Amino acid sequence: MLPGNRLTAPARGVVMLLATAVFCGLCTVAGCAPRQVPNAAPPLRICGTTFYRGAEGLTVTRLGAPDDGVPPAPDGGSRLPRREHGALTGGGAGLRVIAVTGGCARGRTVVVSPASAVRVRTVARDGEGGILAFSLVPARPRARVRVDVYAYDGRRPTGRVRTAVG
């Protein structure tokens, strides 16, 4: 120490180093140190169907209430896009999972528009073939498209959502 209670530059560096070490040690004991967060999510399963087993968690889009813009129910069942098979490229980032019912007992008739912009990856169905949930990916790799999804219970509209895929 010098006269006047001043520390030299090297002494100040040592004091700062010790103070930082003590602070970090206290934070670790007190629990404010960063915690390890697992980088994997459990598989996404809906009504017994596995939609994705990737390392990142996915959210499920649910339909909102139908409005006046819902087209009439299709004759002959659901109109889904073409099926896409094979490995999912680029992780699950382009995958959109859509649930069209609140449970697993009774499925719906579903229409996706425009169907040419996306492909179906996985579909969960009830015992009679009605759709409970399904997943979409863009028809072109790394594309981002907007689609409308409509659900019907018989001829009655039950839900609608406009969502981005990709």
N, C-alpha and C positions, 0 to 999 in steps of 0.2 A: 504494500500500500504506500501511496505517496502522501505527502502532507495535504491536508484538506479533504481526506477520505475519498480520493479519486482512484479509480482502478486504471491500470495500464490497459492498452488495447488487447494484449494477449490474455490478461486476467479477465477482462470483460467477456471474451470469447469462451473461456473455461466456465465462467458463471452461467452464461446463456446455455451452453451445452448441458450443464448439470440441471438447470431449471427445466429445460425441454425434456430431459430424460425422466425427471421426477414427475412432470405433468403427464407424459405418455404412460408412465407406470400407474399413476392414479386413475387415468381414464380407463386403462385396461381393467383395473380392479373394480372401478365404479360401473363399468358396462357401457361406456360411451365409445369404445373402440369399434370400428366397423365389424359387423358380424358376417360370417360366411353365409351367403345365400345360395341354396342349391340351384344349379343351372338347368335342372330337368323338371318337367311337370309329369304328373301321372298321365297315362293314356286317357284320351277323351273318349268316353263311352256314353252312348245315349240308347236307352231301351235295349241293351245287350249287344249293340253294334259298336265296334271300335272304329272311330273316325280318324284318329291320328295317334301315333306313338312317339312323336318327336320330342326334342329337348326343350322346346318352348311351348308355353301354354297357349291355348287358343280359346277365344270366346265364342259363344253361341249367339247368333242373331235370332231374335224372336219376332214374330209378325205382330204388327199393330192392328188396330181395328180397321175393318174395311171402310172405304168411303164411296162416294158416288163415282169414282173413276175406275171401279173394278169392272172388267169386261165380263160378259156372261160366262157361266161355267161351260167347260168344253164337253162335247159329246164323246163318249168312249174312253174316259179316264184321263190320267195326268199327261201333261206334255212337258217332259223333261228334256234337257239337251242330251246330245250324244254322250255315251259313257267313255271315260278316260281310264285307261289301265296303265300299270307300270309304276315305277318309282316316282315319288314326288320330288321334283327338283327344287333346289333353293330353299329347303326347309319348309315350314308350314306357313310362311309369310303370305303366300298368294291364296291360301285355302280359306274359304268362307263356309262355315257350318250354319245351317238354317234349320231351326226347329219350327214345325208348323202346327204342333199340338202341345197341350199342357201335360200330357201323360203318354203312356204307352199302350192304352187300351184300344183307341180308335184313331185310325189314320185319316188323312184328307186327300182330296184330289188337288194336284198342284200344277200350276202353269208358271214357267220361267220365260220372260221376254226381255230382250231378244235372246232366243236360245242359241243362236249361232255364235254369240260372243263368249260363251262359257261351255265347260264340260262338267259332267257329274262324276265325282270320284266314288262316293259311298252313299248308300241309301239304307235307312232303317225303316222297315215296314211292319205293319201289324199283321195278324194272322190271316186277314182277308186281302192283303196286298196294298192297303192304304198307306200313304207315306206319313211317317212320323217326323223324320228329319233327314236331311241330305247335305252333302258338301259339294261346293263348286270350285273350280279353278278356271283361270282365263284360258280361252281357246289357243291363244298365242303366248308363248313364254314371255315373262316379264311385262305383260300388258296389264293395264288397269282399266276395267270396264264397269259400267253401271248397269244393273239389271233390276227388273221388277219381278217380284215373286207374289203370286196370288194363290190363296188356298180356299177350298170350297168343301162344305159338308153337304154332299149331294149336289144340289143346284144353288144352294145358299152360300154367298161369300162369307168367309169366317176370318180372313186376315189378309194383310198386304204389307209389303215392305219394299222400299227401294234401297239397294245396298251396292257398295263397291266391292268388286272381286279383283284381287291382284295386288 
